[in-house]
Amino acid sequence: MDMDGAEGEATPGLIEFARWETVVERDELTLTGLTYVCADTVTYPEAELAVSDLKYDPSYALQARFLSRQKQAIVNVTARNVRAFRVLDEGGLVDIWTAARQEGGISHSTFRVRGHGWQTESELEWLMEDAPGGYSYLIATPWQCLELVCRNPPEIEIAPAIIRLPH
């Protein structure tokens, strides 16, 4: 599949892919955790309520943790100002996988996509330049896939994992 996708206008009814170059784009990843924080305080007329143990940036930030089989490492993904996100079993992305097969398959675990069913169903989430070129960011694993609508590419950091060898 050509993952160099142009940044122009999306073609109606056509799912398009573009490369999202990351240090784990060819790794087999497993999603192990996800946190989304849109506010650390809420103000009501009678009181302000706060989350006292907040450990994450409260600016519509999403943090996901994956394990990389190839790197034997933790992959921390942080996306800021997330407009929308979804986590689906990979079987829930039939329209994306069908389009990918027609193009020769997806060989990356991180890529960008536009023109798929979710974008059509929730088109307002892609407005106001929150998804440049109309693309979302997708992290595919053999089980769950994380798709993000955000202005800037999510940040990826690698950390050591605990490695336990079979007895």
N, C-alpha and C positions, 0 to 999 in steps of 0.2 A: 504494500500500500504506500502511496505517496504521502508521507507525513509532513511535507513542507507547506501544506495548505496556505492559500493566499489569504490576506487580511481584508479583502474587499467584501462586498455584500454577499450574504448567503443566497443560494439558489433555492427558491421555494420547492419543497418536496424532496430535496436532495440532502442526504446526510454527508457532511464533509468532515475530514479529519485534518489535524495539523500537529506537528511535532511539539512536544513540551519537553525540552531537553532538561534532564535531571540526572543526578548521580546514581539513581536507582531505576532508570527507564527500562533497563533490560533485566532487572532482578525479579525473582518470584517473591512477592510480598504477601504477608498475612496481616489483616487488620486486627489489632488487639485492643484498641480503645479509642474513644471519641468523646470530646468535650466541646460544648458550644456555650459561650457566655455572651449574652446580649446586654446585660446590665448587672451592676453589683449593688445598686440601690434603686428603690422605687419610692416615690414620694406620694403620699395620700394627704388629704386635708388634715387628718387627725394625727398622722405620724409618718416618719420616714423609716422604711424597713431596709436593712442592709444584710448582705451575706458576709458574715464576719471572717469566714475561713477561705475567702476567695484567693486562689493561687494563679489565676489566669487573667490576662488582659481583657477588661470588660468592654472592648470596642467592637462588638459583633465579631469576636475572634473565635475561630474554630481550631482546635488542636486535635490531631489524630496521631496515633502511634501504630506503626507497622513493624514487623520483623522482616528482615531481608535474609533469605536463605543463602544467597551467594556471599553476602558480606558478613554473615553471622553477626548482625548488628541490629540495633534499634534504629528505626527511621522515624524521626519526629517531624511532622508536617504542621506548619502554622499558617493559616490563611486569615488575613485581617479584612474587616469590612465585608464580610460574607453576606451577599444578597439572598442567596438560597443554597441549600445543599440537600443531598439525599444519599442514603446508604441503601443499596439493594443487593439482594442475592444476584450473582452474575446472570442467572437465568431471567431476571427481570428486565434485562436490557436487550431483548430480542431484536428490536429495530436497529440498534447499533451493531450487534454482532452480525446480523444479516447483511448490512451495508459493508461491514468490514470484510466479510467473506467474498463479496462481489468484487472487492478491490484487492483481494489476495491475502487477507488476514491482517491481524494486528500483531506486531512483533514487539510492541512496547507496553510496559505496565503503566507508564504515564504518558498521556497525550491530551490533546484538546479536540473537542467535537462541537458541531453545530448542525442545526436542521433536523434534529431528532424529535420524537414525540413529546418529551417533557418540555422542550422549548416551545413547541406549538401550543401545548396545553397551558403553559404558564408564561406566555410571552412578555408580560410586564416585568418579570424578574430580570430580563435581559436588556431592559431600557436604561436610559440615563448613563450610558457608557460604563455600566457596571460589569459588562462582559465585552471587552474590546473585540471588534470583528464579529460579535455574536457567538464567540466560543466559550464553552465552559471547560474546566479542568477536570480530568477524570483519572483516577488511580484504580487500575484493575487488578484484582487478585483472583485466584481460582475459586474463591467463595463469595466474598462481598466486594462491591465496588463503591467507591466514594466519588461523587460528582459535586463540584463546587462552582458557584457563580460568584465571581469576585473580580475586581478591577485588575489587581496585580497578581502575578504568579505566586502561589503559596511558597513559603520558605521551607527548605528541607535541611535538617541537621541529622548527622549520623552520630550515634553513641554506642559504646560497647554493650553487648548483650551478655547475659550469663549463659555460658555454654556448659551443658551437661552431656557427657558422652554416655552411650549405652554401656551397661555393665557387662 
